[in-house]
Amino acid sequence: MIVDDRGETWTLVTQGDHARLAGEILTLWRADGLPDHPRRNRLIAATRGHDDGWSGADAAPRIDPRHGRPWVFDELPADLRFEIWRQGIEDNAKRDAYRGLLVACHALHLHADRESEPDWAEFLAAIRERRDELAEATEVAVEEVGDEYRLLHLADLISLAAACRWSGPLESSGRRLELDGRTVTVDPFPLAGATTFRLPCRSIPARRYARDSELGIALSRARWTEEPVRLVPFTGTRDSLRPK
């Protein structure tokens, strides 16, 4: 679950909805040879489904006992995150081994800095082995899939930055991102023009919840809404970054 703290309320976005937004972004991507790429549709499907493993956790979110709020996706205990990532890889691999391969690459990339931790090292070794099996099944070399994975990662970063309403500049795969609420400026810009997407979310009162069931009741009463996420190009110089 993505938790956007707005003071009196928490606005919650599921991992699945964030991933679908990332897939929508790639459907309009005109750069990096993607429009004519032979695996374009499979790459977009993998991007839409890269967080499928989170569906169960997001359907029945649990309380972080330290704060009395829903667990934030990157703070969930390691054993639960391991199971979520394994499930996500296998759910995608059942549909298309190539999709599972990209999700395995994503898990390895996101958690590369945990290699020194014994539990994480064991998990990452198992994911690396599964990645290699899926690469063999798809007959796509791990080295070849790297450029395609970078597009998944970049779309994921843009979507996640908007969902979390991060601030400050980000750099990834030769592109600079600047955040202003849920408006993301991108340079170089990969779409045909400034585009507005819709992100489903719910808001609940920001207070300490004592039990998972109490959180569940609050979520059941929360109205689903859609908030605009806008991607715009930079104008001017890189020292003066202002969206059109």
MOQUILIN-V907241 format. One record per residue. N is the residue number from 1. RES is the residue in one letter. SS is DSSP state (A for helix, B for strand, O for the rest). OMEGA is omega in radians with two decimals (* if undefined). BURIAL is 1 if it has 24 or more other ideal C-beta (glycine too) atoms within 12 Angstrom, else 0. Layout:
n->{N | N}
res->{RES | RES}
ss->{SS | SS}
omega->{OMEGA | OMEGA}
burial->{BURIAL | BURIAL}
//
This chain:
n->{1 | 2 | 3 | 4 | 5 | 6 | 7 | 8 | 9 | 10 | 11 | 12 | 13 | 14 | 15 | 16 | 17 | 18 | 19 | 20 | 21 | 22 | 23 | 24 | 25 | 26 | 27 | 28 | 29 | 30 | 31 | 32 | 33 | 34 | 35 | 36 | 37 | 38 | 39 | 40 | 41 | 42 | 43 | 44 | 45 | 46 | 47 | 48 | 49 | 50 | 51 | 52 | 53 | 54 | 55 | 56 | 57 | 58 | 59 | 60 | 61 | 62 | 63 | 64 | 65 | 66 | 67 | 68 | 69 | 70 | 71 | 72 | 73 | 74 | 75 | 76 | 77 | 78 | 79 | 80 | 81 | 82 | 83 | 84 | 85 | 86 | 87 | 88 | 89 | 90 | 91 | 92 | 93 | 94 | 95 | 96 | 97 | 98 | 99 | 100 | 101 | 102 | 103 | 104 | 105 | 106 | 107 | 108 | 109 | 110 | 111 | 112 | 113 | 114 | 115 | 116 | 117 | 118 | 119 | 120 | 121 | 122 | 123 | 124 | 125 | 126 | 127 | 128 | 129 | 130 | 131 | 132 | 133 | 134 | 135 | 136 | 137 | 138 | 139 | 140 | 141 | 142 | 143 | 144 | 145 | 146 | 147 | 148 | 149 | 150 | 151 | 152 | 153 | 154 | 155 | 156 | 157 | 158 | 159 | 160 | 161 | 162 | 163 | 164 | 165 | 166 | 167 | 168 | 169 | 170 | 171 | 172 | 173 | 174 | 175 | 176 | 177 | 178 | 179 | 180 | 181 | 182 | 183 | 184 | 185 | 186 | 187 | 188 | 189 | 190 | 191 | 192 | 193 | 194 | 195 | 196 | 197 | 198 | 199 | 200 | 201 | 202 | 203 | 204 | 205 | 206 | 207 | 208 | 209 | 210 | 211 | 212 | 213 | 214 | 215 | 216 | 217 | 218 | 219 | 220 | 221 | 222 | 223 | 224 | 225 | 226 | 227 | 228 | 229 | 230 | 231 | 232 | 233 | 234 | 235 | 236 | 237 | 238 | 239 | 240 | 241 | 242 | 243 | 244}
res->{M | I | V | D | D | R | G | E | T | W | T | L | V | T | Q | G | D | H | A | R | L | A | G | E | I | L | T | L | W | R | A | D | G | L | P | D | H | P | R | R | N | R | L | I | A | A | T | R | G | H | D | D | G | W | S | G | A | D | A | A | P | R | I | D | P | R | H | G | R | P | W | V | F | D | E | L | P | A | D | L | R | F | E | I | W | R | Q | G | I | E | D | N | A | K | R | D | A | Y | R | G | L | L | V | A | C | H | A | L | H | L | H | A | D | R | E | S | E | P | D | W | A | E | F | L | A | A | I | R | E | R | R | D | E | L | A | E | A | T | E | V | A | V | E | E | V | G | D | E | Y | R | L | L | H | L | A | D | L | I | S | L | A | A | A | C | R | W | S | G | P | L | E | S | S | G | R | R | L | E | L | D | G | R | T | V | T | V | D | P | F | P | L | A | G | A | T | T | F | R | L | P | C | R | S | I | P | A | R | R | Y | A | R | D | S | E | L | G | I | A | L | S | R | A | R | W | T | E | E | P | V | R | L | V | P | F | T | G | T | R | D | S | L | R | P | K}
ss->{O | B | B | B | B | O | O | O | B | B | B | B | B | O | A | A | A | A | A | A | A | A | A | A | A | A | A | O | O | O | O | O | O | A | A | A | O | O | O | A | A | A | A | A | A | A | A | A | A | O | O | A | A | A | A | A | A | A | A | O | O | O | B | B | O | O | O | O | B | B | O | O | O | O | O | O | O | A | A | A | A | A | A | A | A | A | A | A | A | A | A | A | A | A | A | O | A | A | A | A | A | A | A | A | A | A | A | A | A | A | O | A | A | A | O | O | O | A | A | A | A | A | A | A | A | A | A | A | A | A | A | A | A | A | A | A | A | A | O | O | O | A | A | A | A | A | A | A | A | A | A | A | A | A | A | A | A | A | A | A | A | A | A | A | O | O | O | B | B | B | B | B | O | O | B | B | B | B | B | B | O | O | B | B | B | B | B | O | O | O | O | O | O | O | B | B | B | B | B | B | B | B | B | B | B | O | O | O | O | O | O | A | A | A | A | A | A | A | A | A | A | O | O | O | B | B | B | B | B | B | B | B | B | B | B | O | O | O | O | O | O | B | B | O}
omega->{3.04 | -3.09 | 3.13 | -3.07 | -3.13 | 3.11 | -3.11 | 3.13 | 2.93 | 3.07 | -3.01 | 3.10 | 3.11 | 3.09 | 3.13 | 3.13 | 3.06 | -3.13 | 3.11 | 3.06 | 3.10 | 3.10 | 3.10 | 3.11 | -3.13 | 3.11 | -3.13 | -3.06 | -3.09 | -3.04 | 2.99 | 3.11 | -3.05 | -3.08 | -3.09 | -3.08 | -3.10 | 3.13 | -3.07 | -3.07 | 3.13 | 3.09 | 3.12 | 3.12 | 3.09 | 3.13 | 3.10 | -3.02 | -2.98 | 3.09 | -3.14 | -3.13 | -3.11 | -3.00 | 3.14 | -3.14 | -3.13 | 3.12 | 3.13 | -3.06 | -3.12 | -3.11 | 2.92 | -3.01 | 3.12 | -3.01 | -3.10 | 3.11 | 3.12 | 3.05 | 3.00 | -2.97 | -3.06 | 3.08 | 3.14 | 3.14 | -2.99 | -3.07 | 3.10 | 3.12 | 3.10 | -3.11 | 3.12 | -3.12 | 3.08 | -3.13 | -3.13 | 3.11 | -3.07 | 3.09 | 3.12 | -3.11 | 3.11 | 3.13 | -3.07 | -3.12 | 3.12 | 3.09 | 3.10 | 3.11 | -3.12 | 3.13 | 3.06 | 3.07 | -3.14 | 3.13 | -3.14 | -3.12 | -3.06 | -3.02 | -3.11 | -3.10 | 3.14 | -3.06 | -3.09 | -3.14 | -3.00 | -3.11 | 3.13 | 3.14 | 3.11 | 3.12 | -3.09 | 3.08 | 3.12 | 3.12 | 3.11 | 3.10 | 3.12 | 3.08 | -3.11 | 3.08 | -3.12 | 3.07 | 3.11 | -3.13 | -3.12 | -3.05 | 3.04 | -3.13 | 3.12 | 3.14 | -3.12 | -3.07 | -3.08 | -3.13 | 3.12 | 3.10 | -3.12 | 3.08 | 3.06 | -3.11 | -3.11 | 3.09 | 3.09 | -3.13 | 3.12 | -3.13 | -3.11 | 3.12 | 3.12 | -3.12 | -3.13 | -3.06 | 3.06 | 3.06 | 3.10 | -3.12 | 3.03 | 3.06 | 3.08 | 3.04 | 3.08 | 3.11 | 3.11 | 3.12 | 3.05 | -3.01 | 3.01 | -3.01 | 3.11 | 2.95 | -3.12 | 3.02 | -3.03 | 3.12 | -0.10 | -3.05 | -3.02 | -3.11 | -3.12 | -3.13 | 3.12 | -3.01 | 3.09 | 3.08 | 3.13 | -3.10 | 3.11 | 3.12 | 3.04 | 3.10 | 3.09 | 3.11 | 3.11 | 3.12 | 3.11 | 3.06 | -3.03 | -3.04 | 3.07 | -3.11 | 3.12 | 3.06 | 3.14 | 3.12 | 3.13 | 3.13 | -3.13 | -3.14 | -3.07 | -3.13 | 3.04 | 3.04 | 3.05 | 3.12 | 3.14 | 2.97 | -3.03 | 3.03 | -3.08 | 3.09 | 2.99 | 2.98 | 3.12 | -3.09 | 3.11 | 3.07 | -3.14 | -2.97 | 3.13 | 3.12 | 3.03 | *}
burial->{1 | 1 | 1 | 1 | 0 | 0 | 0 | 0 | 0 | 1 | 1 | 1 | 1 | 1 | 1 | 1 | 1 | 1 | 1 | 1 | 1 | 1 | 1 | 1 | 1 | 1 | 1 | 1 | 1 | 0 | 1 | 1 | 0 | 1 | 0 | 0 | 0 | 0 | 1 | 1 | 0 | 1 | 1 | 1 | 1 | 1 | 1 | 1 | 1 | 1 | 1 | 1 | 1 | 1 | 0 | 0 | 1 | 1 | 0 | 0 | 1 | 1 | 1 | 1 | 0 | 0 | 0 | 0 | 1 | 1 | 1 | 1 | 1 | 0 | 0 | 1 | 0 | 0 | 0 | 0 | 1 | 1 | 0 | 1 | 1 | 1 | 1 | 1 | 1 | 1 | 1 | 1 | 1 | 0 | 0 | 1 | 1 | 1 | 1 | 1 | 1 | 1 | 1 | 1 | 1 | 1 | 1 | 1 | 1 | 1 | 1 | 0 | 0 | 1 | 0 | 0 | 0 | 0 | 0 | 1 | 0 | 0 | 1 | 1 | 0 | 0 | 1 | 1 | 0 | 1 | 1 | 1 | 0 | 1 | 1 | 0 | 0 | 1 | 0 | 1 | 0 | 1 | 0 | 0 | 1 | 0 | 1 | 1 | 1 | 1 | 1 | 1 | 1 | 1 | 1 | 1 | 1 | 1 | 1 | 1 | 1 | 1 | 1 | 1 | 1 | 0 | 0 | 0 | 0 | 1 | 0 | 0 | 1 | 0 | 1 | 1 | 1 | 1 | 1 | 0 | 0 | 1 | 1 | 1 | 1 | 1 | 1 | 0 | 1 | 1 | 1 | 0 | 0 | 0 | 1 | 0 | 1 | 0 | 1 | 1 | 1 | 1 | 1 | 1 | 0 | 0 | 0 | 0 | 1 | 0 | 0 | 0 | 0 | 0 | 1 | 0 | 0 | 1 | 1 | 0 | 0 | 0 | 0 | 0 | 0 | 0 | 1 | 0 | 1 | 1 | 1 | 1 | 1 | 1 | 0 | 0 | 0 | 0 | 0 | 0 | 1 | 0 | 0 | 0}
//
